[in-house]
Amino acid sequence: MIQPDELRELCQRIIASGELGRSKTYAAILEYLAEQAISSSTPKEISIAMDVLGRGSDFDVGKDSIVRVHIYHLRNKLNAYYARAGK
């Protein structure tokens, strides 16, 4: 099992690699998910929307797919990282 400091360091290596692009959003989501994993929490879509993307409490996950879209792209970027720099 990966230790919290190792996970945080891994996130920083991924961010520093440039594989996530110039957008700070993907880095923020990655760090948020890592911290949630460290605290043994499984965040809900609404939590990511509010805590990371700055959406209000009236955010409707059924009508707005912004979180799912960002997670989809983040997964693709992480796959690209591990295919190249993260081997």
N, C-alpha and C positions, 0 to 999 in steps of 0.2 A: 504494500500500500504506500502511496506517495505521501510524504510528509507535507504539512502546510507550507513551510518555507520553500520546499522544492517545487510545489505547485505554483506558488507566487513567482519564483524565479523562472520557471518554464513559461509562464504567461508573459513575463518581461522579455524573454528571448524571442517569443513569437511576435510580440509587438515590435521589438527592435529590428526584426528581420525585414520589415517592410511588407510582408506578405498580406497584411490586413489592409493595406492601402493608406491613403492619407486621412481617411475619416476616423475621427476619434470615437465614433459610435461603436464600431466593432471591438475596439480595445476596451471600451467601457463595459460592454456586454460580457466579454471574455473575463475580465476581472471580477465583475459582479457574480457570474456563474461560478468562478473559482472560489470566491469567498462563501457563496452559498454551499458549495460542496464541502468546504472546510468545516462549516458549521452544521453539516449533515442536514441541510435544508434542501427541499426541492421547490424552487420558485415557480409560482404560477405566472401565466402569461401577463395577467394584470399587474403583478408585482414588477416584472421587467419593464412594462410600459410606464408605470409610475416612477419607479426608482431609478431607471437608467435613461429612459427616453423622455422623461419629463411630462408625461401625460397626466391629466387630472383624474380624480376619482370617478368621474363620469365616463371614463374611457370604456368603450364597448368592444370587447374582443371578438364578438360575433360580427360586427360591422366593419372593423378596421383590422387588417391583417399585417400591420406594420411590424409587429413583433415576430410573427412567423416568417415574414420576408427577410428580416434582419438575421434571424437564426439560420435560415436556409443559406444565405450568403456567407455567414460566418462559418458554417460547416464546410462549404466549398473552399473557403480561404484556408481553413485549417487542414483540409485534405491536401491542398496545394503545398502548404508549408511542410507537411510530413512527407510528401512525395519528393521534395527537393531538400530544403535546408534541415529538416528535422529528422533525417535518417539516422 
